[in-house]
């Protein structure tokens, strides 16, 4: 597994944020999910594989996650702050010709960046369906809030108890993560039609979010759906997922080769 050096950049409010890079070529920013960090893209070699196709893969850690700062005050997490941080990274690196992708929460932030004016050549929205982008799902957010609050005693071997154990073993900060959840902004369906670049919607076939993935792809003027093996936790590491992303991002003459 690659262990690239950690670099830092300031958010618009000065909060210290981390990112890592692998490869050379066309810049590709990849955003992780809640409780994760850049390791999402490094642990199973996805970033290295994508980089081998001619990409400079840039992987930030959201505020409250990984090597980025984890402020405890709610004032450090205004609405849409993760989107603001994404724009701060673009400005820090001086990028105006790039691609953009994200998984789970990272996919929602990709959509937020797109509707707020980001102009990547191509975008990948993975592990989220239309229900989650609209904020009408409720299930995942409510589940995470119960786990992060830590005030309940969960049934042994329940999904909540397993998630709480992962939270503890990973050294996550539940106060910061609750603030992150509070900062996430839903995207109305009517603005999705304004996203004019090609977007790949990639989803694990066994992901509970899969039932509205096709609706999300259909709501995007240039949306394409790719179903890959796995559930929400495993699909991101599936070889079929990495291949779908690499093929989608390839120059038009090189796709499918």
Secondary structure as UniProt FT lines:
FT   STRAND          7..10
FT   TURN            12..13
FT   STRAND          16..22
FT   STRAND          26..31
FT   TURN            34..35
FT   HELIX           39..42
FT   TURN            43..44
FT   HELIX           46..51
FT   TURN            52..54
FT   STRAND          55..60
FT   TURN            63..64
FT   TURN            66..67
FT   HELIX           74..76
FT   TURN            79..80
FT   HELIX           81..93
FT   STRAND          99..103
FT   HELIX           105..115
FT   TURN            116..117
FT   STRAND          122..126
FT   HELIX           130..134
FT   HELIX           139..149
FT   TURN            156..157
FT   HELIX           159..169
FT   TURN            170..171
FT   HELIX           174..183
FT   HELIX           189..192
FT   TURN            193..194
FT   STRAND          198..204
FT   TURN            205..206
FT   TURN            208..209
FT   HELIX           210..212
FT   HELIX           213..219
FT   TURN            221..222
FT   STRAND          223..228
FT   TURN            232..234
FT   HELIX           235..237
FT   HELIX           239..249
FT   HELIX           252..254
FT   TURN            255..256
//
